[in-house]
Amino acid sequence: MRSTSAELFPNVSGKFKLERTPEVGKDVSLALTLTNHAAEPRAVKAHMTAWTIVYTGKPVHEVWKNTQSVTLGPKEEKAFPVKISYEEYQQHLTTDNMIHTTALCQVEKEGEALVERVVTLENPGLLIRVLGQAKEVKDCVLLAEGSDLLAKKLRLDAPPLGAKQVATLQFAVSPTRAGTKQLIVNFSCDKFPDVKTFETVEVAP
């Protein structure tokens, strides 16, 4: 994630802060923090936007915007919540999982400057839990496949799992076509075979 904390003018500064780790499929929560370092009040208007982008920084689609006006008291700091819902960005997020947030801040009688931050969303992991009687399972194998998501069927070996243990296996997908896709996962071990699940993946054009 790239972040820019701007000294808008000698007496006013601003920056974006993440409220929690951003993840694909969930809302993105940030806060724009503005600070008045002067001994006198300062009026600020912030024009905020968020765009999905590719790794080069090229914008793809505007997914959120808002405007906030505030008068900051002497030595005062205020935070403005920025919430970008999954519904707003899901159709426009690229495989780079990047959103560029900006705030064009206009400080009364002084001018304007830009505060910005690039947020990279994490892909959610696939979690498999073995429930029931306290027995160790061995020979654990995960098979993954998905048309237009994986070039070929993927095989991952998992370690033996004891009672209440959890294993997390991570792998990358490489979409080749836009649209709604399904990632199919098959888990098997020495105690039970062919446990299947799937995840729907929206691939932006």
N, C-alpha and C positions, 0 to 999 in steps of 0.2 A: 504494500500500500504506500502510495506517495502522498505526502501531506505538505501543504504550504501554510505556515503561520505568518500572516501579513502584519507588518507594522504599517497600518493604513496611513497614519500620519504620526508626527512625533508624540501625540497624546492619546492615540487610539490604536488598539491592536485587535486582531481577530483570528480565530482558527476553528476548524472542524474537529470534533472529538467523537470517536466511535463509542456508542453505549454498550455494545456487545459484539462478539465476533460475528461477522456477516456470513450467512450461509445461503446457498441457492435453495429456493423453496420457502424461505422465511422473509419477513419484513426486514428492511435495512434501517437501523436506528442510529442516528447521529445527533449531535447538538452543535449549533453554531454559537461559539462563545465570543462576545465582544467585551472589551475592557477599556475603560476610560482612565488613563493615567494622570489626567490633569486635575487641577484643583477647582476647575469650573465645569459645569454641565456641558455635554456634547450631544447634539441630536444626530442620529444615524438612521438611514433607511437602507435595508439590505434586500436586494433582489436575488433570490436564491433559485437555482435550477439544478437538475440532475439529468445527465445523459448517459445512455449506454455507449461504450466505446470499444474499439479494438486495441490490441496491445501497442500499436503505433501512436495512439492518442486520437485517432480519427473518430469523430462522433458518428453514432448510428441513429439514435432516436431520443428525443426528449421524453422523459418518463415522469417528471415531477417539477413543479415550480411553486413558488410562494413569495410573498413580500411582507417584510416586517419593518415597522417603524418604532423607534424607541429613543427616549432621552436618557442618557446615562448620567447619573449623578457623579459628583467628584469621587474619583478613585473607585468607581463602581464597576462590577462585572455582572453581565447578564447572559443567560444561555437560552437559546431558542431551539426547541426540538425539531428535528427533521426526520420524518418517518416516510420511507418509500416502500409501499406495500408490494408484496409479491405479484398481485394482480396487475400492478402498474408496469412492472419491468419484465414479467415472464416472457412475453411475446417478442421482446426486443433485445434480450440479453444474448450476447454472442458466446462462442465457446471459450473466449478469454475471461468471461465472468467479471467484467470490469464496469464500474459506474463512476463517472466523473461528476462530483458535486462542486458547484461554484456559488459564490455570493459576491455580487457587485455592490460594494458598500459606498454609500454617499454620505459624507460627513459635512454637516452644515457649515458653510463659509470656508471650507477647506478643500473640497474636491472629492474624488472617488478613487477606489482601489479594489483589487480583486483578491478574494480569499478562495482557495480551492483545495480539493483533496480527491485523489483517485482511490477508490475502494475496490479491492479484489475479493470476490465472494468465494468461499470454500465450497467444494462439492460435498454433499452429505455422504457419510460412510454407510456401508451395508452391514447391519448388525444381525448376527445369528446367535440365539441363546438356546441351549439344550436344557429343557425343563423336565421335571419328573423325578424318578428315583435317582439316588446318588450313585451313579455308575459312570465310570470313565468311558469315553468313546474314543476310538482310534481310527486310523486310516481315513482321516477327514479330507474330503476333496470337494472343491467348489468349482463348478463349471458355469461359465457365463457366455451368453451369446445375445446378439441383437442386430437385426438388419439395419444397415446404415449407421450403426454405432461402433461395431467391432469388425475388423477385417476378417477375423476367423474366430472360432470358438476358443475361449480362454480357459485354461485349467490352472487352478491354484491349490497347492497342498497346504492344509492347515495342521497345526500341532494337535496332539491329543488334548482332549478337554475333560477335566475333572468336574466334580459336582460344583455348580454355581460359577464355573469359570466362563469367561467371555473371550472370544477371539474376534479381532477386527482385521479384515483383509481389504486392502485398497488396490485399485487398478484404474487406469485411465481409459476413457472412451474417446474415440475420434470420429465424430459425426461427419458424414459425407453428403447428406441431404437434409433439407429443412422439413419440418412437420412433426407430428406426434409419433414417437417411437417407443418401443417396449424393450427394456433390458430384462432378459430372462435369466434367472439364476437357479441352479440345481445343486443341492447339497446332499452328500451321502457320507456314510461312515460304516463302521463294522456292526453297529447296532440297528441301523435303519437306513434304507436306500431312498434315493429320489425324493427329497423334500424340495418342492419347487415354490418359487415366489417370483414376482416381477415388479419392476419399477417403471412408471410412465415418464418419459423424458420429452420435454418440448424443445425442439431444435429450431432456433431462430433462423430466418432466411439470411 
